[in-house]
């Protein structure tokens, strides 16, 4: 039972990562047209509208505490998106994703138990170092700072997402958090980017929002009902590898030898994390 639980949660997490990285690779191609802030706003605004229309959250699905947690999750989600898109404007997709992974890695170490918590995060950290190569003087420090800030938001996102998923039935929590994220993006960057939108860009943005973040965030939400935050955080080690692969295929960002070795480390860590880390009992959809 536990192995099935872990397998299901892992498949959801991997599906989420693939959607995220493909969506980010496509998003990078829009940066020249509408800028990083425009791409971030487009994704969050559409996602917020889609969740409201599809899920239609009801007041009785929330307690005061769970509603406030959902609002907090929306603010964190906006932070991840805006900061990470700013990083992508300066550093390659694989490097940015590897740095952002330090957030989940921190959660894996902090929330793990006993000495075994270092078994998988440690090789994942080695892989991240090989992928980012911080000793290279050519690295863009501002882009790195944006990615590290996104990492901090992502660590908080994992912790808060699990709390919301445990407290609110179905994906009602996302039906509040995503509109909040859209509002935050509209207030912070909307005035400077809305004028750049064309019907074509808005249509592309709708498809992009489904790929990222509607589908992946829903999958992560459900995966965290089955996996511990430590296991989920370490499993995210696979994301930099997916990012480097799709960066090569879609954006022609070619990894070096050390980058390929780094991918091997993070993939091994992700597979190891997927073998353990089931929650004592999965949280059903009908909670709250």
C-alpha positions in Angstrom: 0.0 0.0 0.0 2.8 2.4 1.0 4.7 1.6 -2.2 1.7 2.3 -4.3 1.2 5.5 -2.4 4.8 6.6 -3.1 4.6 5.5 -6.7 1.4 7.5 -7.3 2.8 10.6 -5.6 6.1 10.2 -7.5 4.4 10.0 -10.9 2.3 13.1 -10.0 5.5 15.0 -9.0 7.4 13.9 -12.2 4.4 14.8 -14.4 4.3 18.2 -12.7 8.1 18.8 -13.3 7.8 17.9 -17.0 4.9 20.3 -17.4 6.8 23.1 -15.5 10.0 22.8 -17.5 8.3 22.5 -20.9 6.2 25.5 -20.0 9.2 27.5 -18.9 11.1 26.6 -22.1 8.1 27.9 -24.1 7.9 31.0 -21.8 11.5 31.9 -22.5 10.6 32.2 -26.2 8.1 35.0 -25.3 10.5 37.1 -23.2 11.7 39.0 -26.3 8.1 40.0 -27.1 6.7 40.9 -23.7 9.5 40.7 -21.2 9.9 38.5 -18.2 7.3 40.4 -16.2 4.8 40.1 -19.0 5.3 36.4 -19.2 4.9 36.0 -15.4 1.8 38.1 -15.4 0.3 36.3 -18.3 0.7 32.9 -16.7 -0.6 33.9 -13.3 -3.5 36.0 -14.5 -4.8 33.2 -16.8 -4.2 30.5 -14.2 -6.2 32.5 -11.6 -9.2 32.9 -13.9 -9.1 29.3 -15.0 -9.1 28.0 -11.4 -12.0 30.3 -10.5 -14.0 29.1 -13.5 -13.3 25.4 -13.2 -13.3 24.8 -9.5 -15.6 27.6 -8.2 -14.5 27.5 -4.6 -17.3 27.7 -2.0 -17.1 29.4 1.3 -18.1 26.3 3.3 -15.0 24.5 2.0 -12.8 26.7 4.2 -12.2 27.5 7.8 -10.8 30.9 8.6 -7.4 29.4 9.1 -7.4 27.3 5.9 -8.6 30.4 3.8 -5.8 32.5 5.2 -3.3 29.7 4.4 -4.6 29.6 0.8 -4.1 33.4 0.5 -0.6 33.0 1.8 0.1 30.2 -0.7 -1.0 32.6 -3.5 1.4 35.3 -2.4 4.2 32.7 -2.3 3.2 31.4 -5.7 3.4 34.8 -7.2 6.9 35.3 -5.6 8.2 32.0 -7.1 6.9 32.9 -10.6 8.1 36.5 -10.7 11.5 35.8 -9.3 12.2 32.7 -11.3 11.2 34.4 -14.6 13.5 37.3 -13.7 16.3 34.7 -13.2 15.6 33.1 -16.6 16.2 36.5 -18.3 19.8 36.3 -17.1 20.9 32.7 -16.7 20.2 29.4 -18.5 17.1 27.4 -17.7 19.1 24.4 -16.3 21.2 26.6 -14.0 18.2 28.5 -12.7 16.3 25.4 -12.0 19.2 23.8 -10.2 19.6 26.8 -8.0 15.9 26.9 -7.3 16.1 23.3 -6.2 18.0 24.4 -3.2 14.7 25.4 -1.7 13.2 21.9 -1.8 16.6 20.5 -0.8 16.5 22.6 2.3 13.0 21.3 3.1 14.2 17.7 2.6 17.1 18.2 5.0 15.1 20.2 7.6 12.1 17.9 7.6 13.9 14.6 7.2 14.5 12.3 10.2 17.8 10.8 11.5 21.0 10.4 9.6 19.2 9.0 6.6 17.9 12.4 5.6 21.4 13.1 4.2 21.4 10.0 2.0 19.7 11.5 -1.0 19.9 15.3 -0.5 23.8 15.1 -0.3 24.3 13.7 -3.8 21.6 16.0 -5.1 23.6 18.9 -3.7 26.7 17.7 -5.5 24.7 17.5 -8.7 23.4 21.0 -8.2 27.0 22.3 -7.8 28.1 20.5 -11.0 25.2 21.9 -12.9 25.6 25.5 -11.7 29.4 25.6 -11.5 29.5 28.6 -9.1 33.3 28.8 -9.5 32.8 30.1 -13.1 33.5 33.8 -13.1 31.1 34.3 -16.0 28.0 33.6 -13.9 25.5 36.4 -13.6 25.2 37.1 -9.9 22.0 39.1 -10.2 20.4 36.1 -12.0 21.7 33.8 -9.3 20.2 36.1 -6.6 16.8 35.9 -8.3 17.0 32.1 -8.5 18.0 31.8 -4.9 15.1 34.0 -3.8 12.8 31.8 -5.9 14.3 28.8 -4.1 13.4 30.3 -0.7 9.8 30.8 -2.0 9.7 27.3 -3.3 10.7 25.8 0.1 7.9 27.8 1.7 5.5 26.7 -1.1 6.1 23.0 -0.3 5.4 23.5 3.4 2.3 25.7 2.9 0.9 23.6 0.0 0.9 20.5 2.2 -0.9 22.3 5.0 -3.5 23.7 2.6 -4.0 20.3 0.9 -4.5 18.6 4.3 -7.1 21.2 5.4 -9.2 21.9 2.2 -11.1 19.4 0.2 -10.2 18.7 -3.4 -8.2 21.5 -5.0 -10.3 24.3 -3.6 -7.2 25.7 -2.0 -5.7 26.3 -5.4 -8.9 28.0 -6.5 -8.1 30.7 -3.9 -4.3 30.7 -4.1 -4.0 31.1 -7.8 -6.4 34.0 -8.2 -4.5 35.7 -5.3 -1.2 35.1 -7.2 -2.8 36.6 -10.2 -3.9 39.7 -8.2 -0.4 40.1 -6.7 1.2 39.9 -10.2 -1.4 42.4 -11.5 -0.7 44.9 -8.7 3.1 44.6 -8.9 3.9 44.3 -12.6 0.5 44.5 -14.4 0.5 48.3 -15.1 3.7 48.0 -17.0 2.9 45.0 -19.1 -0.9 44.9 -19.8 -0.4 47.4 -22.6 2.0 45.0 -24.4 -0.6 42.3 -24.7 -2.1 41.4 -28.1 -4.8 38.9 -28.9 -2.2 36.5 -30.2 -0.1 36.8 -27.0 -3.1 36.4 -24.8 -4.1 33.2 -26.6 -0.6 31.8 -26.3 -0.7 32.8 -22.6 -3.9 30.8 -22.1 -2.2 27.6 -23.4 0.9 28.4 -21.4 -1.1 28.8 -18.2 -2.7 25.4 -18.6 0.8 23.9 -19.0 2.2 26.1 -16.3 0.9 26.5 -13.6 -2.6 25.0 -13.8 -1.7 21.3 -14.4 1.6 21.1 -12.5 0.4 22.9 -9.4 -2.7 20.6 -9.2 -0.4 17.6 -9.5 1.9 18.9 -6.8 -1.0 19.6 -4.6 -2.2 16.0 -4.8 1.3 14.5 -4.6 1.9 16.2 -1.3 -1.1 14.4 0.1 0.8 11.1 -0.4 4.4 12.1 0.2 6.3 13.6 3.1 7.7 17.1 2.5 11.2 15.7 2.9 10.6 13.0 0.2 8.9 15.5 -2.1 11.6 18.1 -1.7 14.3 15.6 -2.6 12.3 14.2 -5.5 12.4 17.7 -7.0 16.1 16.9 -7.7 14.9 15.6 -11.0 13.7 19.1 -12.1 17.1 20.6 -12.9 17.8 17.5 -15.1 14.5 18.0 -17.0 15.3 21.7 -17.3 18.6 21.0 -18.8 17.2 18.5 -21.2 14.3 20.7 -22.4 16.7 23.7 -22.4 18.8 21.8 -24.9 15.8 20.5 -27.0 13.7 23.7 -27.1 16.3 26.5 -26.5 19.5 25.0 -27.8 21.2 25.5 -24.4 23.9 22.9 -24.5 25.2 21.3 -21.3 28.9 20.7 -20.7 30.5 17.5 -19.4 30.1 18.6 -15.7 26.5 19.5 -16.3 25.8 16.0 -17.7 27.5 14.4 -14.6 25.5 16.7 -12.4 22.3 15.4 -14.1 23.3 11.9 -13.1 23.7 12.9 -9.5 20.3 14.6 -9.2 18.5 11.8 -11.1 20.0 9.2 -8.7 18.9 11.3 -5.7 15.4 11.8 -7.2 15.0 8.0 -7.7 16.2 7.3 -4.2 13.8 9.8 -2.8 10.9 8.2 -4.6 11.5 4.8 -3.0 10.8 6.1 0.5 8.9 8.9 2.1 5.3 7.9 2.0 3.1 9.7 4.6 1.8 7.5 7.4 -1.6 7.7 5.6 -2.4 9.5 2.4 -4.8 12.4 2.9 -8.0 11.8 0.9 -9.5 14.4 -1.4 -12.6 14.8 0.9 -10.8 16.5 3.7 -11.9 19.6 5.6 
